[in-house]
């Protein structure tokens, strides 16, 4: 067994060589691309596009909200008018109400003398 263990061992290797020093990259001038700046500009443009895509739905939401508020106000006005009209229909046969309406229009009952007073 001892013979096998020695056979598996690696032979003594030669001393390691040092890698050569890297040469500095040759500068070619101002034509180099600054990829960090390109990435920031692209990210800014994408963000602007996303915000622009949300702009139209927000405007539509505001218009719908104001239109709904105006429609609710109109609904309350129409409901009040409907209540008044129902009251007038229910009291149209009442003789006291009819007499008051006739007098408001200037009519007089049979046998009465109309008197007009000016300057009050």
C-alpha positions in Angstrom: 0.0 0.0 0.0 2.8 2.3 0.7 4.1 1.8 -2.8 0.7 2.8 -4.3 0.5 6.0 -2.2 3.8 7.1 -3.5 2.8 6.3 -7.1 -0.2 8.6 -6.8 1.8 11.6 -5.6 2.6 14.2 -8.2 6.1 14.6 -9.2 7.9 17.7 -8.0 6.8 20.5 -10.2 8.9 23.2 -11.5 8.7 26.6 -9.8 5.7 28.6 -11.0 6.3 31.4 -13.4 4.9 34.8 -12.8 2.4 36.2 -15.3 3.6 39.0 -17.4 2.6 42.5 -16.3 -0.4 43.9 -18.2 0.2 46.7 -20.6 -2.0 49.7 -20.2 -4.8 49.9 -22.8 -4.0 52.3 -25.6 -6.1 55.4 -25.5 -7.8 56.2 -28.8 -9.1 59.6 -27.9 -12.6 60.9 -27.3 -14.4 58.3 -29.4 -14.8 55.9 -26.4 -18.3 55.2 -25.4 -19.3 55.9 -21.8 -21.6 53.0 -21.2 -22.7 54.1 -17.7 -23.9 57.4 -19.2 -25.7 55.6 -22.0 -27.4 53.3 -19.5 -28.6 56.3 -17.4 -29.9 58.1 -20.4 -31.7 54.9 -21.6 -33.2 54.4 -18.2 -34.4 58.0 -18.0 -36.0 57.6 -21.4 -37.8 54.4 -20.4 -39.0 56.1 -17.2 -40.3 59.1 -19.2 -42.2 56.7 -21.6 -43.8 54.8 -18.7 -44.9 58.1 -17.0 -46.3 59.3 -20.4 -48.2 56.1 -20.8 -49.9 56.8 -17.4 -50.7 60.4 -18.2 -53.8 59.8 -20.4 -55.6 57.4 -18.0 -55.0 59.9 -15.2 -56.5 62.7 -17.2 -59.5 60.5 -18.1 -60.0 59.6 -14.5 -60.0 63.3 -13.4 -62.5 64.1 -16.2 -64.8 61.3 -15.2 -64.6 62.3 -11.5 -65.6 65.9 -12.2 -68.4 64.7 -14.6 -69.7 62.3 -12.0 -69.8 65.1 -9.4 -71.7 67.4 -11.8 -74.1 64.6 -12.7 -74.8 64.0 -9.0 -75.6 67.7 -8.5 -78.0 67.6 -11.5 -79.6 64.4 -10.2 -80.4 66.1 -6.9 -81.9 69.1 -8.7 -84.1 66.8 -10.8 -85.2 64.8 -7.8 -86.2 68.0 -6.0 -88.2 69.1 -9.0 -89.8 65.7 -9.3 -90.9 65.9 -5.6 -92.5 69.3 -6.2 -94.3 68.1 -9.3 -95.6 65.0 -7.4 -96.9 67.3 -4.7 -98.7 69.5 -7.3 -100.3 66.5 -8.9 -101.5 65.2 -5.6 -103.0 68.5 -4.5 -104.4 69.5 -8.0 -108.0 68.4 -6.9 -107.9 70.3 -3.6 -110.4 73.2 -3.8 -108.3 75.4 -1.4 -105.2 74.9 -3.6 -107.2 75.6 -6.8 -108.7 78.8 -5.3 -105.2 80.0 -4.3 -103.9 79.4 -7.8 -106.8 81.1 -9.4 -106.4 84.2 -7.2 -102.6 84.3 -7.9 -103.5 84.5 -11.7 -105.9 87.4 -11.0 -109.2 85.6 -11.1 -112.1 86.5 -8.8 -115.0 84.4 -7.6 -118.5 85.1 -8.9 -120.1 88.0 -7.1 -116.8 89.6 -6.0 -115.6 93.0 -7.1 -112.0 93.2 -8.2 -110.0 96.0 -6.7 -106.5 96.9 -8.0 -104.2 98.9 -5.8 -101.2 100.6 -7.5 -98.0 101.9 -5.9 -97.6 99.5 -3.0 
